[in-house]
Amino acid sequence: MSVQQEKRQRRRRRQIQARNRSIASVAKRKGSVCQQLANSEGNRRRLYPGLNLPGSTYSILFGQTELKLLKRIGKNKNALSSLRTTYSNALDIWSHIHSLMPLRDAARAACISRAFRSFWHHYPNLIFTARGWGFTKKVDCILKNHSGIGIKSLRFESGVFYDAVASSQLDSWLQIAVTPSIEELTLRILFYSTNYSDSKYDEYNFPCSLLSDGRGSSIRHLCLSNCALHPTINLDLRNLTRLHLAFVHITGDELGCLLSNSYALERLELAYCYGIICVKIPCLLQRLSHLEVSECEMLQVIENKAPNLCSFRVKANHVQLLLCESLQMKSLFLCYPIALFYARAELPSYVPNLEALTVGSSHEMLDTPMLPSKLLHLKCLTISLTGAITSSPAYDYLSLVYFLDACPSLGTFVLDVSWERMGHVSVFEDSSQLRQMLKHHRHDHLQSVKITGFCSAKSLIELTRYVLDNTTALKYLTLDTTRGGYSCSTGEYNKCFHMGEYNKCVPMGKGMITEANRAVLAIETHIEQKVPSTTKLTVVKPCSRCHII
């Protein structure tokens, strides 16, 4: 035998030995991994209970290299077919796990793994931002790659610049995205037009037909802004849990049509929807827990019949509230003219179990009434009477005592009377004796009181003295003579209001600074001596660095 033949035989033996070691290594790794997975299966189910994946999740995940080696064996076709099925199931599982990752984490995983890179091309949660040229082509390409696959979440976060030409393009995108598998749809549109007089540039008409015939049945979250929504048929939104409409042209009747089949709705948020005159919440919305209506300028009436509403926020110019008895209501925010009078007069009858109440009114004309009804469970009360003039000069701050008396469980009271020009009589201008309430009500649970925009108004001084005289557990009393926000007088310069290149306190006019100094003097004269040793008094004064006349 020649020397060359011997070399070839030795090389052949080394290759066979290396191959056998490789196959043995695969088998050994299979056994050890299977054993580890079997031992940790219970832990995996405990750590990831929300995934709800099939049992094959815990089987060994074969890679391409192992499959090539196993193919070389090729003697058992049934075993090979079973391995291929296992490998396919494993890919489906990893694809599902990849789809549950946040967008940034999913992108990072795709950068380090070929398998995840293939999943990335079909990632079901899409977020688009309109930045730079070529945006339309990029969206076209991405959505075409997802056609027929199924998108779970589509969000245009920063908006789409819209004109009449782009309407058909946007329709085509939604046609691809809105399928029976979509769960979240967010569409925020920014208008752009050079011909503002042409009505065709006014708004984008959202195609409601996309949400009919079962295509919208899987949607759980729908958020639309700067468009028109005119449903003429009952849309299939049986699984919708959250609906947010902002700057959407829709009427009250059309909103009712939208809500008629939304039995699973839990949150409804309406903002700047200028076509709504009346909002009617039907009793069939048994799961509705949060309702928010803000700045709908034509709104006149809000009628609620949803029995399980827990949180309600309304901010409007003038609105009539028709509330059924809501025993589940815990949190309420009201902001409109004379809201304070309404809150004291009507709320105890409709929301007897209320725990947190915020009332904002810029034109409170009538004093708070004294009534026998009470809010027995109210623990936090915030009242804001702000504006160019805090309220009518005839409004008596001391009448707020009647609101406090109606809340025997009150623990926190916050009052904001920030002003640009004080209209009330100063304690230094009225020499008559300070008033005291004839009938005293003890507030044994009140621990924290804060008044922002504190001034020298005589009735405000009287209210503060009443609080000190009739509380037994008061721990903190804060009197802020500025407009609130961060102040240099607290020593927190790094938190001051940022203006240009300098850190400054919230700006105050000369008249406001003068009145704030008078308020400090009123505190020293009429309040400090009444503060007990168990109460910490904090007085926020005008800043010596920023508030100089």
C-alpha positions as CSV (number, residue, x, y, z in Angstrom):
1,M,0.0,0.0,0.0
2,S,1.4,3.4,-1.0
3,V,2.1,6.1,1.5
4,Q,-0.6,8.3,-0.1
5,Q,-3.3,5.6,0.4
6,E,-2.4,5.2,4.0
7,K,-2.7,9.0,4.5
8,R,-6.2,9.0,2.9
9,Q,-7.4,6.1,5.1
10,R,-6.1,7.8,8.3
11,R,-7.9,11.1,7.2
12,R,-11.1,9.1,6.5
13,R,-11.0,7.4,10.0
14,R,-10.5,10.8,11.7
15,Q,-13.6,12.3,9.8
16,I,-15.7,9.3,10.8
17,Q,-14.6,9.5,14.5
18,A,-15.3,13.3,14.5
19,R,-18.8,12.7,13.1
20,N,-19.6,10.0,15.7
21,R,-18.4,12.3,18.5
22,S,-20.7,15.1,17.1
23,I,-23.7,12.8,17.0
24,A,-23.0,11.4,20.5
25,S,-22.7,15.0,21.7
26,V,-26.1,15.8,20.3
27,A,-27.7,12.8,21.9
28,K,-26.0,13.6,25.2
29,R,-27.1,17.2,25.1
30,K,-30.6,16.1,24.2
31,G,-30.8,13.9,27.3
32,S,-29.3,16.5,29.6
33,V,-31.5,19.3,28.3
34,C,-34.6,17.2,28.4
35,Q,-33.8,16.3,32.0
36,Q,-33.3,19.9,32.9
37,L,-36.5,21.0,31.2
38,A,-38.4,18.2,32.9
39,N,-37.1,19.2,36.3
40,S,-37.9,22.9,35.7
41,E,-41.3,22.5,34.0
42,G,-43.2,23.4,37.1
43,N,-41.0,26.5,37.6
44,R,-41.6,27.6,34.0
45,R,-45.3,27.4,34.4
46,R,-45.1,29.3,37.6
47,L,-42.8,32.0,36.2
48,Y,-44.8,32.5,33.0
49,P,-48.4,31.8,33.8
50,G,-49.7,34.4,31.3
51,L,-48.2,32.8,28.2
52,N,-50.6,29.8,28.4
53,L,-48.4,27.9,25.8
54,P,-48.8,24.2,24.9
55,G,-46.8,21.4,26.5
56,S,-44.4,21.3,23.6
57,T,-42.8,24.5,25.0
58,Y,-40.8,22.4,27.3
59,S,-39.5,19.9,24.8
60,I,-36.0,20.3,23.3
61,L,-35.7,23.0,20.6
62,F,-33.6,21.5,17.8
63,G,-31.4,23.8,15.7
64,Q,-30.5,23.5,12.0
65,T,-27.1,21.9,12.7
66,E,-28.6,19.1,14.8
67,L,-31.2,18.4,12.1
68,K,-28.5,18.1,9.4
69,L,-26.7,15.5,11.6
70,L,-29.9,13.6,12.2
71,K,-30.7,13.6,8.5
72,R,-27.4,11.8,7.9
73,I,-28.6,8.9,10.0
74,G,-31.8,8.8,7.9
75,K,-32.7,5.2,8.8
76,N,-36.0,6.0,10.7
77,K,-38.2,8.1,8.6
78,N,-41.0,8.2,11.2
79,A,-38.5,9.5,13.8
80,L,-37.2,12.1,11.4
81,S,-40.8,13.3,10.6
82,S,-41.5,13.6,14.3
83,L,-38.4,15.7,14.9
84,R,-39.4,18.0,12.0
85,T,-42.8,18.5,13.7
86,T,-41.2,19.2,17.0
87,Y,-38.9,21.7,15.4
88,S,-41.9,23.4,13.7
89,N,-43.8,23.7,16.9
90,A,-40.7,25.1,18.6
91,L,-40.5,27.9,16.0
92,D,-44.2,28.7,16.5
93,I,-43.6,29.0,20.3
94,W,-40.5,31.2,19.9
95,S,-42.5,33.3,17.4
96,H,-45.2,33.8,20.0
97,I,-42.7,34.7,22.7
98,H,-41.1,37.2,20.3
99,S,-44.5,38.8,19.6
100,L,-45.0,39.4,23.3
101,M,-41.8,41.4,23.6
102,P,-41.8,45.2,23.6
103,L,-40.9,46.7,20.2
104,R,-37.4,47.7,21.3
105,D,-36.6,44.4,22.9
106,A,-38.0,42.5,19.8
107,A,-35.7,44.6,17.6
108,R,-32.6,43.8,19.7
109,A,-33.4,40.1,19.7
110,A,-33.6,40.2,15.9
111,C,-30.1,41.7,15.8
112,I,-28.5,38.8,17.6
113,S,-30.5,35.8,16.3
114,R,-31.3,34.6,12.8
115,A,-34.4,32.9,14.0
116,F,-35.7,36.1,15.7
117,R,-34.7,38.0,12.6
118,S,-37.2,36.0,10.6
119,F,-39.8,36.6,13.3
120,W,-39.0,40.3,13.1
121,H,-40.3,40.6,9.5
122,H,-43.7,39.4,10.8
123,Y,-43.7,41.2,14.2
124,P,-47.4,41.8,14.9
125,N,-47.2,45.0,17.0
126,L,-46.4,48.0,14.7
127,I,-45.7,51.6,15.7
128,F,-45.2,54.2,13.0
129,T,-44.0,57.8,13.4
130,A,-44.1,60.3,10.5
131,R,-40.6,61.5,10.2
132,G,-38.7,62.5,7.1
133,W,-39.2,61.6,3.4
134,G,-40.1,58.1,2.3
135,F,-42.4,57.5,5.1
136,T,-45.2,56.3,2.8
137,K,-43.0,53.8,1.0
138,K,-41.7,52.4,4.2
139,V,-45.2,51.9,5.6
140,D,-46.4,50.3,2.3
141,C,-43.5,47.8,2.4
142,I,-44.0,46.9,6.0
143,L,-47.7,46.4,5.8
144,K,-47.5,44.4,2.6
145,N,-45.1,42.0,4.4
146,H,-47.7,41.6,7.0
147,S,-50.6,41.1,4.6
148,G,-52.4,37.8,5.4
149,I,-50.3,37.3,8.5
150,G,-52.3,39.3,11.0
151,I,-51.5,42.4,12.9
152,K,-52.3,42.6,16.6
153,S,-51.5,46.2,17.3
154,L,-51.2,49.2,14.9
155,R,-50.2,52.6,16.2
156,F,-49.4,55.8,14.5
157,E,-47.9,57.5,17.5
158,S,-46.7,60.8,16.1
159,G,-49.4,61.0,13.4
160,V,-49.7,60.9,9.7
161,F,-49.6,64.1,7.7
162,Y,-53.0,64.1,6.0
163,D,-54.4,65.8,3.0
164,A,-57.1,64.7,0.5
165,V,-54.5,62.9,-1.7
166,A,-53.4,60.8,1.3
167,S,-56.9,59.6,2.1
168,S,-57.0,56.6,-0.2
169,Q,-53.5,55.7,0.9
170,L,-54.5,55.7,4.6
171,D,-57.6,53.6,3.7
172,S,-55.5,51.0,2.0
173,W,-53.2,50.7,5.1
174,L,-56.2,50.2,7.3
175,Q,-57.7,47.6,5.0
176,I,-54.5,45.6,5.4
177,A,-54.2,46.1,9.2
178,V,-57.8,45.7,10.4
179,T,-58.5,42.0,10.4
180,P,-60.4,39.8,12.8
181,S,-57.1,39.3,14.7
182,I,-56.3,43.0,15.5
183,E,-56.5,44.0,19.2
184,E,-55.3,47.6,19.3
185,L,-55.7,50.5,16.8
186,T,-54.3,53.9,17.4
187,L,-54.6,56.6,14.7
188,R,-53.4,60.1,15.3
189,I,-53.5,62.4,12.2
190,L,-51.8,65.7,11.7
191,F,-53.3,68.0,9.1
192,Y,-51.3,69.6,6.3
193,S,-52.7,71.6,3.5
194,T,-51.8,74.7,1.4
195,N,-55.5,75.4,0.6
196,Y,-57.2,75.9,4.0
197,S,-60.4,77.3,2.4
198,D,-61.1,74.0,0.6
199,S,-63.5,71.9,2.8
200,K,-62.1,68.6,1.5
201,Y,-59.0,69.2,3.6
202,D,-61.0,69.5,6.8
203,E,-61.0,66.0,8.1
204,Y,-60.3,62.4,7.3
205,N,-63.4,60.1,7.3
206,F,-62.6,57.0,9.2
207,P,-64.0,54.0,7.2
208,C,-66.5,52.5,9.7
209,S,-67.2,49.6,7.4
210,L,-63.8,48.2,8.6
211,L,-65.3,47.5,12.0
212,S,-68.4,45.7,10.7
213,D,-69.0,42.0,9.7
214,G,-66.8,40.7,12.5
215,R,-63.6,42.5,11.5
216,G,-63.7,44.7,14.6
217,S,-64.8,42.0,17.0
218,S,-61.3,41.4,18.3
219,I,-60.4,45.1,18.9
220,R,-59.8,45.8,22.6
221,H,-58.4,49.3,22.4
222,L,-59.5,52.0,19.8
223,C,-57.9,55.4,19.9
224,L,-58.7,58.0,17.1
225,S,-57.9,61.7,16.8
226,N,-58.3,64.4,14.2
227,C,-60.8,62.6,12.1
228,A,-64.5,62.2,11.5
229,L,-66.3,59.1,12.7
230,H,-69.9,58.7,11.4
231,P,-71.1,55.1,12.1
232,T,-74.5,54.5,10.4
233,I,-74.7,50.8,11.3
234,N,-74.1,48.9,14.5
235,L,-70.5,48.1,14.6
236,D,-69.2,44.8,15.9
237,L,-67.1,45.9,18.9
238,R,-68.0,43.2,21.3
239,N,-64.6,43.0,22.9
240,L,-63.8,46.7,23.0
241,T,-62.6,47.6,26.5
242,R,-61.1,51.1,25.9
243,L,-62.3,53.9,23.6
244,H,-60.5,57.2,23.3
245,L,-61.7,59.9,20.9
246,A,-59.9,63.3,20.6
247,F,-60.7,66.0,18.1
248,V,-63.1,63.6,16.5
249,H,-66.2,64.9,14.6
250,I,-69.0,62.7,15.9
251,T,-72.5,63.5,17.1
252,G,-74.2,62.2,20.3
253,D,-76.4,59.8,18.3
254,E,-73.5,58.4,16.4
255,L,-71.6,57.9,19.7
256,G,-74.7,56.0,21.0
257,C,-74.6,53.8,17.9
258,L,-70.9,53.1,18.6
259,L,-71.6,52.2,22.2
260,S,-74.7,50.1,21.5
261,N,-72.7,46.9,21.0
262,S,-69.7,47.7,23.2
263,Y,-70.8,45.5,26.1
264,A,-67.2,45.0,27.4
265,L,-66.3,48.7,27.5
266,E,-64.4,49.6,30.6
267,R,-62.9,53.1,29.8
268,L,-64.5,55.9,27.7
269,E,-62.5,59.1,27.1
270,L,-63.8,62.0,25.0
271,A,-61.8,65.1,24.4
272,Y,-62.5,68.1,22.1
273,C,-65.3,66.2,20.2
274,Y,-67.0,69.4,18.9
275,G,-70.1,67.7,17.5
276,I,-71.4,66.2,20.7
277,I,-74.3,68.0,22.4
278,C,-75.5,65.2,24.7
279,V,-73.6,62.2,26.0
280,K,-75.8,59.3,27.0
281,I,-74.2,56.3,28.7
282,P,-76.7,53.4,28.6
283,C,-77.2,50.9,31.5
284,L,-76.0,48.0,29.3
285,L,-72.4,49.1,29.8
286,Q,-72.2,47.0,33.0
287,R,-68.4,47.0,33.0
288,L,-67.8,50.7,32.4
289,S,-65.6,51.9,35.3
290,H,-64.0,55.1,34.0
291,L,-65.6,58.0,32.1
292,E,-63.8,61.2,31.0
293,V,-65.3,64.0,29.0
294,S,-63.1,67.1,28.4
295,E,-63.5,70.3,26.5
296,C,-66.4,69.3,24.2
297,E,-67.5,72.9,23.5
298,M,-71.0,72.1,22.3
299,L,-71.7,69.7,25.1
300,Q,-74.8,70.5,27.2
301,V,-75.9,67.3,29.0
302,I,-74.1,64.2,30.3
303,E,-76.5,61.4,31.3
304,N,-75.1,58.3,33.0
305,K,-76.9,55.1,33.6
306,A,-73.9,52.8,33.9
307,P,-74.3,51.2,37.3
308,N,-70.6,50.4,38.1
309,L,-68.9,53.6,37.2
310,C,-66.0,54.2,39.7
311,S,-64.2,57.2,38.3
312,F,-65.7,60.2,36.5
313,R,-63.9,63.3,35.1
314,V,-65.7,66.2,33.3
315,K,-64.2,69.5,32.2
316,A,-66.6,71.8,30.2
317,N,-67.9,75.3,29.9
318,H,-71.5,74.7,30.8
319,V,-72.9,71.2,31.4
320,Q,-75.9,69.6,33.1
321,L,-75.1,66.4,34.9
322,L,-77.8,63.7,35.1
323,L,-76.3,61.0,37.3
324,C,-78.2,58.0,38.5
325,E,-77.4,56.8,42.0
326,S,-73.8,55.5,41.6
327,L,-72.9,53.4,44.7
328,Q,-69.6,52.3,43.1
329,M,-68.3,55.9,42.4
330,K,-65.1,56.5,44.3
331,S,-63.3,59.3,42.4
332,L,-64.9,62.4,40.8
333,F,-63.4,65.4,39.0
334,L,-65.6,68.3,38.1
335,C,-64.4,71.5,36.4
336,Y,-66.9,74.0,35.1
337,P,-68.5,77.2,36.3
338,I,-70.4,77.0,39.6
339,A,-69.3,73.4,40.0
340,L,-68.6,73.9,43.7
341,F,-72.2,74.8,44.4
342,Y,-73.4,71.8,42.5
343,A,-71.0,69.5,44.2
344,R,-72.2,70.5,47.7
345,A,-75.9,70.6,46.8
346,E,-76.3,67.5,44.6
347,L,-73.5,65.0,45.0
348,P,-74.4,63.5,48.4
349,S,-77.6,62.2,46.9
350,Y,-76.0,60.5,43.8
351,V,-72.5,59.4,45.0
352,P,-72.8,58.7,48.7
353,N,-69.7,56.4,48.7
354,L,-67.3,59.0,47.1
355,E,-63.8,58.9,48.5
356,A,-61.9,61.5,46.4
357,L,-63.4,64.7,45.0
358,T,-61.7,67.4,42.9
359,V,-63.7,70.5,42.1
360,G,-62.6,73.4,39.8
361,S,-64.5,76.6,39.2
362,S,-63.3,79.8,37.7
363,H,-66.6,81.8,38.2
364,E,-68.0,80.7,41.6
365,M,-70.7,83.3,42.3
366,L,-72.7,81.8,45.1
367,D,-71.5,80.9,48.6
368,T,-71.3,77.2,49.5
369,P,-74.7,76.3,51.0
370,M,-75.3,74.7,54.5
371,L,-77.2,71.5,54.0
372,P,-77.9,68.4,56.1
373,S,-76.7,65.9,53.5
374,K,-73.2,64.5,53.9
375,L,-70.4,62.7,52.1
376,L,-69.6,60.2,54.8
377,H,-66.8,58.4,53.1
378,L,-64.9,61.3,51.5
379,K,-61.2,61.3,52.5
380,C,-59.6,63.7,50.0
381,L,-61.1,67.0,48.9
382,T,-59.4,69.4,46.4
383,I,-61.0,72.7,45.5
384,S,-59.5,75.0,42.8
385,L,-60.9,78.6,42.5
386,T,-58.5,80.1,40.0
387,G,-58.6,82.7,37.3
388,A,-57.9,86.4,36.6
389,I,-59.9,87.0,39.7
390,T,-60.1,83.9,41.9
391,S,-63.9,84.2,42.2
392,S,-66.6,86.8,42.7
393,P,-65.5,89.4,45.3
394,A,-68.7,88.6,47.0
395,Y,-67.8,84.9,47.4
396,D,-67.1,84.1,51.1
397,Y,-64.2,81.7,51.6
398,L,-65.5,81.0,55.1
399,S,-68.6,79.4,53.6
400,L,-66.3,76.4,52.6
401,V,-66.7,75.4,56.3
402,Y,-70.1,74.0,55.3
403,F,-68.4,71.7,52.8
404,L,-65.9,70.6,55.4
405,D,-68.6,69.9,57.9
406,A,-70.3,67.6,55.3
407,C,-67.2,65.4,55.2
408,P,-66.6,63.8,58.7
409,S,-64.0,61.4,57.4
410,L,-61.9,64.0,55.6
411,G,-58.2,63.4,55.9
412,T,-56.7,65.8,53.2
413,F,-57.9,69.2,52.2
414,V,-56.3,71.1,49.3
415,L,-57.4,74.6,48.3
416,D,-56.0,76.5,45.3
417,V,-57.0,80.2,45.1
418,S,-54.1,81.4,42.8
419,W,-55.0,84.7,41.4
420,E,-53.7,87.5,39.1
421,R,-55.7,90.2,40.9
422,M,-57.3,89.8,44.3
423,G,-60.9,91.0,44.4
424,H,-61.6,90.3,48.1
425,V,-61.4,92.7,51.0
426,S,-58.0,92.4,52.8
427,V,-57.8,91.8,56.5
428,F,-55.8,95.0,56.7
429,E,-58.6,97.0,55.1
430,D,-61.4,95.8,57.3
431,S,-61.0,96.7,61.0
432,S,-64.0,94.7,62.1
433,Q,-63.5,91.6,64.3
434,L,-62.7,88.3,62.7
435,R,-65.7,86.0,62.5
436,Q,-66.0,82.7,64.3
437,M,-68.6,80.0,63.5
438,L,-71.2,79.7,66.2
439,K,-71.6,76.0,65.9
440,H,-68.4,74.1,65.9
441,H,-67.8,70.8,64.1
442,R,-64.8,68.8,65.2
443,H,-62.7,67.3,62.4
444,D,-60.9,64.4,64.1
445,H,-59.5,62.8,60.9
446,L,-58.2,65.9,59.1
447,Q,-54.4,65.6,59.0
448,S,-53.2,67.7,56.1
449,V,-54.3,71.1,54.8
450,K,-52.6,73.1,52.0
451,I,-53.7,76.4,50.6
452,T,-52.0,77.7,47.4
453,G,-52.2,81.3,46.4
454,F,-52.8,82.3,50.0
455,C,-53.6,86.0,50.2
456,S,-54.7,88.5,52.9
457,A,-58.4,88.2,52.1
458,K,-60.2,88.4,55.4
459,S,-62.5,85.5,54.7
460,L,-59.5,83.3,53.8
461,I,-57.8,84.2,57.1
462,E,-61.1,83.3,58.9
463,L,-61.3,79.9,57.2
464,T,-57.7,79.1,58.2
465,R,-58.3,80.0,61.8
466,Y,-61.5,77.9,61.8
467,V,-59.5,74.8,60.6
468,L,-56.9,75.3,63.4
469,D,-59.6,75.7,66.0
470,N,-61.6,72.6,65.0
471,T,-59.1,69.9,64.2
472,T,-57.5,67.6,66.7
473,A,-55.2,65.5,64.5
474,L,-53.8,68.2,62.1
475,K,-50.1,67.4,61.3
476,Y,-49.3,69.6,58.3
477,L,-50.5,73.1,57.4
478,T,-49.0,74.6,54.2
479,L,-49.7,78.2,53.2
480,D,-48.2,79.0,49.8
481,T,-48.3,82.7,49.1
482,T,-47.0,82.2,45.5
483,R,-48.7,80.6,42.5
484,G,-47.5,77.1,43.4
485,G,-44.8,75.1,41.6
486,Y,-41.2,75.1,42.6
487,S,-39.8,78.0,44.6
488,C,-36.3,79.2,45.3
489,S,-37.4,80.0,48.9
490,T,-37.4,76.3,49.6
491,G,-33.7,76.0,48.7
492,E,-34.5,73.6,45.8
493,Y,-32.8,75.7,43.1
494,N,-32.4,72.7,40.8
495,K,-36.2,72.3,40.7
496,C,-37.1,75.9,39.8
497,F,-39.2,76.8,36.9
498,H,-36.9,76.7,33.8
499,M,-37.0,79.8,31.6
500,G,-34.4,80.1,28.8
501,E,-30.9,79.7,30.2
502,Y,-31.8,80.5,33.8
503,N,-33.6,78.6,36.5
504,K,-36.4,80.8,37.9
505,C,-39.4,80.5,40.1
506,V,-42.9,80.6,38.5
507,P,-43.3,84.3,37.4
508,M,-45.4,86.7,39.4
509,G,-46.4,90.2,38.5
510,K,-45.7,93.2,40.8
511,G,-49.2,93.3,42.2
512,M,-49.0,89.7,43.0
513,I,-45.7,90.0,44.7
514,T,-47.0,92.9,46.8
515,E,-50.0,91.0,47.9
516,A,-47.9,87.9,48.7
517,N,-45.8,90.0,51.1
518,R,-49.0,91.2,52.7
519,A,-50.2,87.6,53.0
520,V,-47.0,86.7,54.8
521,L,-47.6,89.6,57.3
522,A,-51.2,88.4,57.8
523,I,-50.0,84.9,58.6
524,E,-47.6,86.3,61.2
525,T,-50.3,88.5,62.7
526,H,-53.4,86.3,62.7
527,I,-52.4,82.6,62.2
528,E,-49.0,81.7,63.7
529,Q,-50.1,82.1,67.3
530,K,-53.0,79.6,66.8
531,V,-50.8,76.8,65.4
532,P,-50.4,74.1,68.0
533,S,-47.0,72.5,68.7
534,T,-48.2,69.2,67.1
535,T,-48.8,70.9,63.7
536,K,-46.0,71.7,61.3
537,L,-46.6,75.0,59.7
538,T,-44.9,75.7,56.3
539,V,-45.1,79.1,54.8
540,V,-43.9,79.5,51.2
541,K,-42.9,83.1,50.6
542,P,-42.0,85.1,47.5
543,C,-38.5,84.3,46.3
544,S,-35.9,86.9,47.2
545,R,-34.0,86.1,44.0
546,C,-36.8,85.9,41.5
547,H,-39.7,87.9,42.9
548,I,-38.3,91.4,43.3
549,I,-40.4,94.5,42.7
